[in-house]
Amino acid sequence: MEGRTFDAHTTQTPTFVLAIATINPNLRSNVLFATTFFLTNIALYIRLCLSFFLQRAHVTEGSMGPGIIMACIFPLHAFWFSVCVNGFVRPSQQGRRKTGLRMGMSQP
């Protein structure tokens, strides 16, 4: 069970990245946040869900409850990650539109 506790604390890594940026704005990195969020809240969650489901006899004494709870929480994390990625895409698209307008191109 100690490994599961470590995994649970690992999912807080993106929060730590945001906290550091709050203390020192020069250390802010949206890419680092998105990467740690994906690795700890998407990839790790998938691994844990599979682990709980496939090894439930050993890990949870046969209970499917933890796996079901994690599977229900996963869409929320997936939504948050999509919002994070859209935060990168939207400013990038707006920058392209401004560049196109300066070059005399019409706006789509």
VENVENTA-V798491 format. One line per field, one symbol per residue. psi: psi as a letter, one per 30 degrees, with the letter a starting at -180 (. if undefined). burial: b if it has 24 or more other ideal C-beta (glycine too) atoms within 12 Angstrom, else e. A space follows every 50 residues. Layout:
psi = ???
burial = ???
This chain:
psi = feeeeeeeeefgeeeeeeeefeejffgkjeeeeeeeeeeffdeeeeeeee eeeehfeeeghfkfeeeeeeeefeeeeeeeeeeeeffeeeeeeeeeeeee efggllk.
burial = eeeeeebeeebebbeebeeeeeeeeeeeeeeebbebbbebbbebbebbbe ebbeeeeebeeeeeebbeebeeebeebeebbeebeeeeeeeeeeeeeeee eeeeeeee
